[in-house]
Amino acid sequence: MTIKLICLDADDTLWHNMRHFNATQDALTDMLQPFADVDVTRERLIACEIRNLPLYGYGAKGFTLSMIEAAVELAGDQLSTAMIQDILAAGRALLAHPVELFDGVEETLERLANIGPLVLVTKGDLLHQESKLAASGLGDLFSGIEIVSDKKVDTFRTLFARHGIAPEQAVMAGDSMRSDILPALEAGAWAAFIPQEGAWSHERAQPPIGAARYTQLERLGELPDWIAGLD
């Protein structure tokens, strides 16, 4: 099997991401403890996030707006200006957190680039994702950058067509079953699931048991050998 395109997710595949969102969520639950239990705040925030995805998309900015909305719903008229300012400050901190690469990522990408062209396929806020990529120092290793509003079957079909390859000549690797794995498989590509702790519940889905072009890896560093063994 000749792989001619290697697609990679960014957040929680190349660098840590959800740990920062989870820490910001914890800060919100602390702020709202006078008004709601921790579990209630978390459930309300998740509900706001999912409801707002069609409006704000994925990313820290939409998450911040959802935090404010959840606070308004839980605290009502008791939500102070100071608390709103604290939530906004938490959102700004989320946007400004340093990029922390997973161990061995750069070396792994160099190995993968010797197999085929690399394309970064990530969703989220354009400006934030561009700034994280720049801070990562990995940009020169990629032949293409795709920052999309969501990852669906047509997203991958369009990507493969743009690069002039058949779907079975492409691999997608990432930490999200819902966004990275299932749509890539449905589009006809190979897919490697690399789960991470603390994943957002919205990104979870049942694995494609028995799918011939699917595998689960413990870390990104295993991807080059798996690709080399495809036949």
C-alpha positions as CSV (number, residue, x, y, z in Angstrom):
1,M,0.0,0.0,0.0
2,T,1.4,3.4,-1.1
3,I,0.4,6.2,1.3
4,K,0.6,9.5,-0.5
5,L,-0.9,11.8,2.2
6,I,-0.7,11.8,6.0
7,C,-3.2,14.0,7.7
8,L,-2.8,14.9,11.4
9,D,-4.9,16.5,14.0
10,A,-3.3,19.3,16.1
11,D,-4.9,19.7,19.5
12,D,-4.2,16.8,21.8
13,T,-2.4,15.0,19.0
14,L,0.6,17.2,18.6
15,W,0.3,19.3,21.7
16,H,-1.6,19.4,24.9
17,N,-5.0,21.2,24.7
18,M,-7.8,19.8,26.8
19,R,-5.8,20.1,30.0
20,H,-6.1,23.8,29.6
21,F,-9.8,23.8,28.8
22,N,-10.4,21.5,31.8
23,A,-8.4,23.8,34.1
24,T,-10.5,26.8,32.9
25,Q,-13.7,24.8,33.5
26,D,-12.5,24.1,37.0
27,A,-11.9,27.8,37.5
28,L,-15.5,28.4,36.4
29,T,-17.0,25.8,38.8
30,D,-15.0,27.5,41.7
31,M,-16.5,30.9,40.7
32,L,-20.0,29.5,40.6
33,Q,-19.9,27.4,43.8
34,P,-22.2,29.9,45.6
35,F,-24.8,29.2,43.0
36,A,-24.5,25.6,41.9
37,D,-22.8,22.3,42.6
38,V,-19.7,21.5,40.6
39,D,-21.5,18.8,38.6
40,V,-24.4,21.1,37.8
41,T,-22.1,23.8,36.5
42,R,-20.2,21.3,34.4
43,E,-23.4,19.9,32.9
44,R,-24.7,23.4,32.2
45,L,-21.5,24.5,30.5
46,I,-21.4,21.4,28.3
47,A,-25.0,22.0,27.3
48,C,-24.2,25.6,26.4
49,E,-21.1,24.6,24.4
50,I,-23.0,22.1,22.3
51,R,-25.9,24.5,21.8
52,N,-23.5,27.2,20.7
53,L,-21.4,25.1,18.4
54,P,-23.4,26.1,15.3
55,L,-23.1,29.8,16.2
56,Y,-19.5,30.1,17.6
57,G,-17.8,26.9,16.3
58,Y,-15.0,25.2,18.2
59,G,-12.3,27.0,20.2
60,A,-11.4,29.1,23.2
61,K,-13.5,32.2,22.2
62,G,-16.7,30.2,21.8
63,F,-15.9,28.4,25.1
64,T,-15.5,31.7,26.9
65,L,-18.9,32.9,25.6
66,S,-20.4,29.6,26.7
67,M,-18.9,30.1,30.2
68,I,-20.5,33.5,30.5
69,E,-23.9,32.1,29.3
70,A,-23.7,29.2,31.8
71,A,-22.9,31.7,34.6
72,V,-25.8,33.9,33.6
73,E,-28.2,30.9,33.7
74,L,-26.9,29.6,37.0
75,A,-26.4,32.9,38.9
76,G,-29.1,35.0,37.3
77,D,-29.2,38.6,38.7
78,Q,-26.6,37.7,41.3
79,L,-23.9,37.5,38.6
80,S,-21.7,40.5,39.3
81,T,-19.6,42.5,36.9
82,A,-16.5,41.3,38.7
83,M,-17.4,37.7,38.0
84,I,-17.9,38.4,34.4
85,Q,-14.5,40.1,34.3
86,D,-13.0,37.0,36.0
87,I,-14.6,34.7,33.4
88,L,-13.2,36.9,30.6
89,A,-9.8,36.8,32.2
90,A,-9.9,33.0,32.3
91,G,-10.8,33.0,28.7
92,R,-7.9,35.3,27.8
93,A,-5.6,33.0,29.8
94,L,-6.9,30.0,27.8
95,L,-6.0,31.8,24.5
96,A,-2.5,32.7,25.8
97,H,-1.4,29.4,27.3
98,P,2.0,28.1,26.0
99,V,2.1,25.4,23.4
100,E,3.3,22.1,25.0
101,L,4.3,19.5,22.5
102,F,3.9,15.8,23.3
103,D,7.2,14.0,23.8
104,G,8.9,13.1,20.5
105,V,6.5,14.9,18.3
106,E,9.0,16.7,16.1
107,E,11.1,13.5,15.5
108,T,7.9,11.6,14.6
109,L,6.8,14.3,12.2
110,E,10.2,14.2,10.5
111,R,9.9,10.4,10.1
112,L,6.4,10.8,8.7
113,A,7.5,13.4,6.2
114,N,9.9,10.9,4.8
115,I,6.9,8.7,4.0
116,G,4.6,11.2,2.4
117,P,3.4,14.9,2.6
118,L,2.0,16.0,5.9
119,V,-1.2,18.0,6.1
120,L,-2.5,19.5,9.4
121,V,-6.2,19.1,9.7
122,T,-7.6,21.0,12.7
123,K,-10.7,22.7,13.7
124,G,-11.2,25.8,15.9
125,D,-10.7,29.5,15.8
126,L,-8.5,30.5,12.8
127,L,-6.3,33.1,14.6
128,H,-5.8,30.9,17.7
129,Q,-4.9,27.8,15.7
130,E,-2.5,29.8,13.5
131,S,-0.8,31.2,16.6
132,K,-0.4,27.8,18.2
133,L,1.1,26.3,15.1
134,A,3.5,29.2,14.8
135,A,4.5,28.8,18.5
136,S,4.9,25.0,18.1
137,G,7.8,25.5,15.6
138,L,6.3,22.6,13.5
139,G,4.9,24.6,10.6
140,D,7.7,23.9,8.1
141,L,7.1,20.2,8.4
142,F,3.7,20.4,6.8
143,S,2.9,20.6,3.1
144,G,-0.6,21.9,3.9
145,I,-2.6,23.5,6.7
146,E,-6.4,23.0,6.9
147,I,-8.1,24.9,9.7
148,V,-11.8,24.0,9.3
149,S,-15.0,24.7,11.2
150,D,-15.7,21.0,11.6
151,K,-14.4,17.7,10.4
152,K,-17.0,15.7,8.4
153,V,-16.9,13.1,5.6
154,D,-17.1,15.8,2.9
155,T,-14.2,17.7,4.6
156,F,-11.9,14.7,4.0
157,R,-13.3,13.9,0.5
158,T,-12.7,17.5,-0.5
159,L,-9.2,17.4,1.0
160,F,-8.2,14.2,-0.8
161,A,-9.6,15.5,-4.1
162,R,-7.6,18.8,-3.7
163,H,-4.4,16.8,-3.3
164,G,-5.3,14.5,-6.2
165,I,-5.2,11.2,-4.4
166,A,-7.5,8.4,-3.8
167,P,-8.9,8.1,-0.3
168,E,-7.2,4.7,0.3
169,Q,-3.9,6.5,-0.3
170,A,-4.5,8.7,2.8
171,V,-4.1,8.3,6.5
172,M,-5.7,10.4,9.2
173,A,-4.4,10.3,12.8
174,G,-5.9,12.1,15.8
175,D,-7.4,11.8,19.3
176,S,-11.1,12.4,18.4
177,M,-13.1,9.3,17.4
178,R,-16.0,11.6,16.3
179,S,-14.0,14.1,14.3
180,D,-10.8,12.4,13.2
181,I,-11.5,8.8,12.9
182,L,-15.1,8.0,11.8
183,P,-15.4,10.7,9.0
184,A,-12.0,9.8,7.6
185,L,-12.9,6.1,7.5
186,E,-16.3,6.8,5.9
187,A,-14.4,8.9,3.3
188,G,-12.4,5.8,2.4
189,A,-9.1,6.6,4.2
190,W,-7.0,4.8,6.8
191,A,-7.4,6.1,10.3
192,A,-5.3,5.8,13.5
193,F,-6.9,6.7,16.8
194,I,-4.6,8.0,19.5
195,P,-6.7,8.7,22.6
196,Q,-5.7,11.1,25.3
197,E,-6.8,11.5,28.9
198,G,-9.4,14.2,29.7
199,A,-11.0,14.2,26.2
200,W,-14.2,16.2,25.7
201,S,-17.3,14.1,25.9
202,H,-18.6,15.6,22.7
203,E,-15.7,14.1,20.8
204,R,-16.3,10.5,22.0
205,A,-18.0,7.8,19.9
206,Q,-18.1,4.1,19.6
207,P,-15.0,2.7,17.8
208,P,-15.5,1.1,14.4
209,I,-14.9,-2.5,15.5
210,G,-13.8,-4.6,12.7
211,A,-13.0,-1.8,10.3
212,A,-10.2,-3.0,8.1
213,R,-8.5,0.4,7.8
214,Y,-8.6,1.4,11.5
215,T,-6.2,1.0,14.3
216,Q,-5.7,2.4,17.8
217,L,-2.2,3.5,18.9
218,E,-0.8,4.4,22.3
219,R,1.2,7.4,21.0
220,L,1.9,9.3,17.8
221,G,5.4,7.8,17.7
222,E,3.9,4.4,16.7
223,L,2.3,5.9,13.5
224,P,5.3,5.7,11.1
225,D,5.8,1.9,11.8
226,W,2.0,1.3,11.4
227,I,2.0,3.1,8.0
228,A,5.0,1.2,6.9
229,G,3.2,-2.1,7.6
230,L,0.1,-1.3,5.6
231,D,-0.5,-3.7,2.7
